[in-house]
């Protein structure tokens, strides 16, 4: 992260030390929080468009543009209007991984029904040893989570000896997510460099989000990607940010406002997250 040096009055330093002692944090965190509030630039904030339940129920028409998504974050994941592929948001760019395997950089006016993004400011930056499977990857990430009641963003960069992904294909108009999952395309890549864009969400968020881990992959050459199903890796650089502020924006589209979202969609969502 960038380092800034500044001269401040003694009175401000005294106040800063008192605040650090009060919250039990550190100087960097306290200064970042104060600057973020003053500049109106949220940090450690997760911004979500729509709900996972709406997506499962087939509410997949355009809710926001890619430009709007990038106004709220530079790192995250989601999908595109009519479930036309997987979305990976990395370094302020939005990539669309289509069911045919093609990867495009999405234009600013492209539409999305669901997305989850943050302005990624990692607090952890470490190297992790090679991993044999997705379960090992999740366990490696677990070591850096201090709570099961907040959200986390994970970025993992490096070499993947094997990685299996999927990308949904658009279902019939208004079709449910489970239909797209049944016809999803699955890909297997070997010896490939790339990045995993990941989020971990607490169990209580299952009513509106994807609880647990959710990773999308994008290759270093931006030619391959998809929703992560499994992987084996070399050493990876792991960066993590704890997210303690959550913002949910609900669509005002007719399809969302008139949809029946009262049903429990957890089972369908779990099916859609898996390999088939």
Secondary structure as the mmCIF struct_conf table of DSSP 4:
data_model
#
loop_
_struct_conf.conf_type_id
_struct_conf.id
_struct_conf.beg_label_comp_id
_struct_conf.beg_label_asym_id
_struct_conf.beg_label_seq_id
_struct_conf.end_label_comp_id
_struct_conf.end_label_asym_id
_struct_conf.end_label_seq_id
HELX_RH_AL_P HELX_RH_AL_P1 UNK A 10 UNK A 23
TURN_TY1_P TURN_TY1_P1 UNK A 24 UNK A 24
HELX_RH_AL_P HELX_RH_AL_P2 UNK A 27 UNK A 39
TURN_TY1_P TURN_TY1_P2 UNK A 40 UNK A 40
BEND BEND1 UNK A 44 UNK A 44
STRN STRN1 UNK A 45 UNK A 49
BEND BEND2 UNK A 50 UNK A 50
HELX_RH_AL_P HELX_RH_AL_P3 UNK A 52 UNK A 56
TURN_TY1_P TURN_TY1_P3 UNK A 57 UNK A 58
BEND BEND3 UNK A 61 UNK A 61
STRN STRN2 UNK A 64 UNK A 65
HELX_RH_AL_P HELX_RH_AL_P4 UNK A 66 UNK A 72
BEND BEND4 UNK A 74 UNK A 74
STRN STRN3 UNK A 75 UNK A 79
HELX_RH_3T_P HELX_RH_3T_P1 UNK A 81 UNK A 83
BEND BEND5 UNK A 85 UNK A 85
STRN STRN4 UNK A 86 UNK A 90
TURN_TY1_P TURN_TY1_P4 UNK A 91 UNK A 92
STRN STRN5 UNK A 93 UNK A 97
TURN_TY1_P TURN_TY1_P5 UNK A 99 UNK A 100
BEND BEND6 UNK A 101 UNK A 101
STRN STRN6 UNK A 103 UNK A 105
HELX_LH_PP_P HELX_LH_PP_P1 UNK A 106 UNK A 107
TURN_TY1_P TURN_TY1_P6 UNK A 108 UNK A 109
STRN STRN7 UNK A 111 UNK A 112
BEND BEND7 UNK A 113 UNK A 113
STRN STRN8 UNK A 114 UNK A 118
BEND BEND8 UNK A 123 UNK A 123
STRN STRN9 UNK A 124 UNK A 128
STRN STRN10 UNK A 131 UNK A 131
BEND BEND9 UNK A 132 UNK A 133
HELX_RH_AL_P HELX_RH_AL_P5 UNK A 134 UNK A 142
TURN_TY1_P TURN_TY1_P7 UNK A 143 UNK A 144
BEND BEND10 UNK A 148 UNK A 150
STRN STRN11 UNK A 151 UNK A 167
BEND BEND11 UNK A 172 UNK A 172
TURN_TY1_P TURN_TY1_P8 UNK A 173 UNK A 174
HELX_RH_AL_P HELX_RH_AL_P6 UNK A 177 UNK A 182
TURN_TY1_P TURN_TY1_P9 UNK A 183 UNK A 183
STRN STRN12 UNK A 185 UNK A 201
HELX_RH_3T_P HELX_RH_3T_P2 UNK A 203 UNK A 207
TURN_TY1_P TURN_TY1_P10 UNK A 208 UNK A 208
BEND BEND12 UNK A 209 UNK A 209
STRN STRN13 UNK A 212 UNK A 219
TURN_TY1_P TURN_TY1_P11 UNK A 220 UNK A 221
BEND BEND13 UNK A 222 UNK A 223
STRN STRN14 UNK A 225 UNK A 243
STRN STRN15 UNK A 245 UNK A 249
HELX_RH_AL_P HELX_RH_AL_P7 UNK A 254 UNK A 258
BEND BEND14 UNK A 259 UNK A 259
BEND BEND15 UNK A 263 UNK A 263
HELX_RH_AL_P HELX_RH_AL_P8 UNK A 266 UNK A 272
TURN_TY1_P TURN_TY1_P12 UNK A 273 UNK A 273
BEND BEND16 UNK A 274 UNK A 274
#
